[in-house]
Amino acid sequence: MSAVTVPVRAQSYRWVILGIATFAQASAAFFVQGIGAISVYLQRDLHLSTTQIGLLISAAQLVPLVGLLVAGELLDRYSERWVVGIGTLLVALSLLGGSLATGYVSLLLLLIVVGTGYSTAQPGGSKSVAQWFDSAQRGFAMGIRQAGLPLGGALAAALLPYLANELGWRSSFVTGGLVALLGACVFMSFYRAPGSAGAPRPKSSGTSIGAELKSRLTMLREPAMGKIMLSGVSLISVQYGIQVLTVLYLHDKAALSIGTSALLLFVAQCGGVAGRIVLAAWSDRCRSGRYLPVLVCMSAVIAGLIVLVVVPLHSAVLAGILVAWLGFFGFGWYGPWVAYVAESASPEKTGFALGLAMAVNQIAVIAIPPVLGLLKDATHSYTPSWSLLAVMTLVALVATSWGARRTAVRSQS
């Protein structure tokens, strides 16, 4: 597809930007967020343990631990059009290569390469929206854009199990690669930066990258970053716990069929799509600030996890209601959270701030899936895994809400 000339200053074009940023996010996340939906088939055909399944999911998230910081810095220097587009293209090529994997180890290595390209999708799309929308609509727009992640996962949960069952698990990798390729082409063809033609934006300062990185890492000492990191790590752990365990848990513990279990993961992802939009729109109008919806999400997730552990789920309807609740809040938190991150940094550091916050989240994203799998394999029960997620979220809720009250008291004195 060839690039088209567009009136980059026109306010109406921001909705085009929002559309392509959301599409690019959904395309990049399609397979990465949907791999849990084919976990049963991978486990069966490759003879894998639950721990190995967790490691597969973590593999695509390994490089972003550093890659998000690099992507954030690149986004502050160069056009989002090329940073996000090339990254998503790398996701596509890696997934297509994954379809040729000969075994577990080669599959693990190829998913690590997927993570290299995936590093650009989250901070790049978020910065694109932050640049085009002012604070009055930024939360709503960010929520729609962030809905691309569970939307991609929901579509994958609906489609990939069918393909894996009919054509084998390799067909899922081919489909994921083609979807990511389409997303890369669309984003590179239509994205423009506001007020420019999307040309590279090198820094005018002669300061070295190392010195600038050291300077930017001082953001870790800012009060807002404490809330950002604690809430982000706990809620991202819940999000990936849902992705890793839902299908396996409902199939093993609730005795639901693989198809029904995968369908309920789709329900959870759809709940996440709605949550990211609704909660982010609420954050635009919340008089107590954007962080209140994040606190609400933590409270709701704790309640949902307690019900999951205590109440027997032998009814698909009851299970559907519960996973929809967990999806709405366990995925929906990201919309207001990322808007809060974007507004906590100065404009010239927005990309790096987003990359830094997301990189901290990556520690949990990498560690949680195999830890949850190991707990299940060691105890032969899912209860310790769900309980760990509930305790982590409770600690974050208490710490950040107490910190917010203390800050409010200081500001009034």
Backbone hydrogen bonds, N-H to C=O, Kabsch-Sander energy under -0.5 kcal/mol:
donor,donor_aa,acceptor,acceptor_aa,energy
4,V,189,S,-1.2
8,V,6,V,-1.6
10,A,7,P,-2.0
13,Y,10,A,-1.1
14,R,11,Q,-1.5
15,W,12,S,-1.2
16,V,12,S,-0.6
17,I,13,Y,-2.3
18,L,14,R,-2.4
19,G,15,W,-2.0
20,I,16,V,-2.6
21,A,17,I,-2.6
22,T,18,L,-2.2
23,F,19,G,-2.3
24,A,20,I,-2.6
25,Q,21,A,-2.1
26,A,22,T,-2.6
27,S,23,F,-2.4
28,A,24,A,-2.5
29,A,25,Q,-2.4
30,F,26,A,-1.1
32,V,28,A,-0.6
33,Q,29,A,-3.0
35,I,31,F,-1.2
37,A,34,G,-1.5
38,I,35,I,-1.3
39,S,36,G,-1.2
42,L,38,I,-2.4
43,Q,39,S,-2.7
44,R,40,V,-2.1
45,D,41,Y,-2.9
46,L,42,L,-2.2
47,H,43,Q,-0.5
48,L,43,Q,-1.4
53,I,49,S,-1.9
54,G,50,T,-2.2
55,L,51,T,-2.1
56,L,52,Q,-2.0
57,I,53,I,-1.9
58,S,54,G,-2.0
59,A,55,L,-1.9
60,A,56,L,-0.9
61,Q,58,S,-1.5
62,L,59,A,-1.2
63,V,59,A,-0.5
65,L,62,L,-1.5
66,V,63,V,-1.8
67,G,63,V,-3.5
68,L,64,P,-2.2
69,L,66,V,-0.6
70,V,66,V,-1.9
71,A,67,G,-3.2
72,G,68,L,-2.4
73,E,69,L,-2.0
74,L,70,V,-2.5
75,L,71,A,-2.4
76,D,72,G,-1.1
77,R,73,E,-0.7
77,R,74,L,-0.8
78,Y,74,L,-3.3
82,W,79,S,-0.7
83,V,79,S,-1.8
84,V,80,E,-2.4
85,G,80,E,-0.6
85,G,81,R,-1.1
86,I,82,W,-2.4
87,G,83,V,-1.5
88,T,84,V,-2.6
89,L,85,G,-1.9
90,L,86,I,-1.9
91,V,87,G,-1.7
92,A,88,T,-2.1
93,L,89,L,-2.3
94,S,90,L,-2.3
95,L,91,V,-2.3
96,L,92,A,-2.2
97,G,93,L,-1.9
98,G,94,S,-1.9
99,S,95,L,-1.1
100,L,97,G,-1.8
101,A,98,G,-1.5
107,L,103,G,-1.9
108,L,104,Y,-2.3
109,L,105,V,-2.2
110,L,106,S,-2.1
111,L,107,L,-1.9
112,I,108,L,-1.3
113,V,109,L,-1.4
114,V,110,L,-1.8
115,G,111,L,-1.6
116,T,112,I,-0.8
116,T,113,V,-0.7
117,G,113,V,-1.2
118,Y,114,V,-2.3
119,S,115,G,-1.1
120,T,117,G,-1.4
121,A,118,Y,-0.8
122,Q,118,Y,-0.7
124,G,120,T,-1.6
125,G,121,A,-2.0
126,S,122,Q,-1.9
127,K,123,P,-2.3
128,S,124,G,-2.0
129,V,125,G,-1.9
130,A,126,S,-2.4
131,Q,127,K,-2.1
132,W,128,S,-1.3
133,F,129,V,-1.8
137,Q,134,D,-1.3
138,R,134,D,-1.2
139,G,135,S,-0.6
141,A,137,Q,-2.6
142,M,138,R,-3.1
143,G,139,G,-2.4
144,I,140,F,-2.0
145,R,141,A,-2.5
146,Q,142,M,-3.0
147,A,143,G,-1.4
148,G,145,R,-1.5
149,L,146,Q,-1.4
151,L,147,A,-2.2
152,G,148,G,-2.5
153,G,149,L,-2.1
154,A,150,P,-2.9
155,L,151,L,-2.5
156,A,152,G,-2.1
157,A,153,G,-2.6
158,A,154,A,-1.7
159,L,155,L,-2.0
160,L,156,A,-2.6
163,L,159,L,-2.1
164,A,160,L,-3.1
165,N,161,P,-2.2
166,E,162,Y,-2.3
167,L,163,L,-3.5
168,G,163,L,-0.7
168,G,164,A,-0.8
171,S,168,G,-1.1
172,S,168,G,-0.5
172,S,169,W,-0.9
173,F,169,W,-1.0
174,V,170,R,-1.9
175,T,171,S,-2.3
176,G,172,S,-2.3
177,G,173,F,-2.3
178,L,174,V,-2.2
179,V,175,T,-2.2
180,A,176,G,-2.1
181,L,177,G,-2.1
182,L,178,L,-2.0
183,G,179,V,-2.0
184,A,180,A,-2.3
185,C,181,L,-2.0
186,V,182,L,-2.3
187,F,183,G,-2.3
188,M,184,A,-2.3
189,S,185,C,-1.6
190,F,186,V,-1.9
191,Y,187,F,-2.1
196,S,193,A,-1.7
201,R,77,R,-1.3
212,E,208,S,-2.3
213,L,209,I,-2.7
214,K,210,G,-2.2
215,S,211,A,-2.2
216,R,212,E,-2.4
217,L,213,L,-1.9
218,T,215,S,-1.0
219,M,216,R,-2.0
220,L,217,L,-1.8
221,R,218,T,-1.8
222,E,219,M,-1.5
225,M,222,E,-1.1
226,G,222,E,-0.8
226,G,223,P,-0.9
227,K,223,P,-1.0
228,I,224,A,-2.2
229,M,225,M,-2.7
230,L,226,G,-2.3
231,S,227,K,-2.1
232,G,228,I,-2.0
233,V,229,M,-2.6
234,S,230,L,-1.9
235,L,231,S,-2.4
236,I,232,G,-2.4
237,S,233,V,-1.4
238,V,234,S,-1.6
239,Q,235,L,-2.4
240,Y,236,I,-2.3
241,G,237,S,-2.1
242,I,238,V,-2.4
243,Q,239,Q,-1.7
244,V,240,Y,-2.6
245,L,241,G,-2.6
246,T,242,I,-1.7
249,Y,245,L,-3.7
250,L,246,T,-2.7
251,H,247,V,-2.0
252,D,248,L,-2.7
253,K,249,Y,-2.7
254,A,249,Y,-1.2
256,L,250,L,-2.4
261,S,257,S,-2.6
262,A,258,I,-2.6
263,L,259,G,-2.1
264,L,260,T,-2.0
265,L,261,S,-1.6
266,F,262,A,-1.8
267,V,263,L,-1.8
268,A,264,L,-2.1
269,Q,265,L,-2.3
270,C,266,F,-2.4
271,G,267,V,-2.4
272,G,268,A,-1.8
273,V,269,Q,-1.9
274,A,270,C,-2.2
275,G,271,G,-2.6
276,R,272,G,-2.5
277,I,273,V,-1.4
278,V,274,A,-2.9
279,L,275,G,-2.4
280,A,276,R,-0.9
281,A,277,I,-2.3
282,W,278,V,-2.2
283,S,279,L,-1.7
284,D,280,A,-1.0
284,D,281,A,-0.6
285,R,281,A,-0.7
285,R,282,W,-1.1
286,C,282,W,-0.9
287,R,285,R,-0.6
289,G,286,C,-1.7
292,L,289,G,-1.0
294,V,290,R,-0.6
295,L,291,Y,-1.8
296,V,292,L,-2.2
297,C,293,P,-2.1
298,M,294,V,-2.1
299,S,295,L,-2.1
300,A,296,V,-2.5
301,V,297,C,-2.5
302,I,298,M,-2.0
303,A,299,S,-1.9
304,G,300,A,-2.3
305,L,301,V,-2.5
306,I,302,I,-2.0
307,V,303,A,-2.0
308,L,304,G,-2.1
309,V,305,L,-1.8
310,V,306,I,-2.3
311,V,307,V,-2.7
314,H,312,P,-0.8
319,A,315,S,-2.5
320,G,316,A,-2.2
321,I,317,V,-2.2
322,L,318,L,-2.2
323,V,319,A,-2.6
324,A,320,G,-2.0
325,W,321,I,-2.0
326,L,322,L,-2.6
327,G,323,V,-2.5
328,F,324,A,-2.7
329,F,325,W,-2.1
330,G,326,L,-2.9
331,F,327,G,-1.7
332,G,327,G,-0.8
332,G,328,F,-0.7
333,W,329,F,-1.1
334,Y,331,F,-1.3
335,G,332,G,-1.2
337,W,333,W,-1.9
338,V,334,Y,-2.5
339,A,335,G,-1.5
340,Y,336,P,-2.1
341,V,337,W,-2.1
342,A,338,V,-2.3
343,E,339,A,-1.8
344,S,340,Y,-0.6
344,S,341,V,-1.1
345,A,342,A,-0.6
349,K,346,S,-2.0
350,T,347,P,-1.1
353,A,349,K,-2.7
354,L,350,T,-2.4
355,G,351,G,-2.4
356,L,352,F,-3.1
357,A,353,A,-2.5
358,M,354,L,-2.3
359,A,355,G,-2.1
360,V,356,L,-2.0
361,N,357,A,-1.7
362,Q,358,M,-1.4
363,I,359,A,-0.7
363,I,360,V,-1.0
364,A,360,V,-0.7
364,A,361,N,-0.7
365,V,361,N,-2.1
366,I,362,Q,-2.7
367,A,363,I,-2.0
368,I,364,A,-3.1
371,V,367,A,-1.8
372,L,368,I,-3.1
373,G,369,P,-2.2
374,L,370,P,-2.7
375,L,371,V,-2.4
376,K,372,L,-2.0
377,D,373,G,-2.5
378,A,374,L,-2.5
379,T,375,L,-2.2
380,H,376,K,-2.2
386,W,382,Y,-2.2
387,S,383,T,-2.7
388,L,384,P,-2.1
389,L,385,S,-1.6
390,A,386,W,-1.9
391,V,387,S,-2.5
392,M,388,L,-2.4
393,T,389,L,-2.0
394,L,390,A,-2.2
395,V,391,V,-2.4
396,A,392,M,-2.0
397,L,393,T,-2.5
398,V,394,L,-2.5
399,A,395,V,-2.5
400,T,396,A,-2.6
401,S,397,L,-2.2
402,W,398,V,-2.0
403,G,399,A,-1.9
404,A,400,T,-2.1
405,R,401,S,-1.9
406,R,402,W,-2.2
407,T,403,G,-2.1
408,A,404,A,-2.1
409,V,405,R,-2.2
410,R,406,R,-2.0
411,S,407,T,-2.2
412,Q,408,A,-1.2
413,S,409,V,-1.2
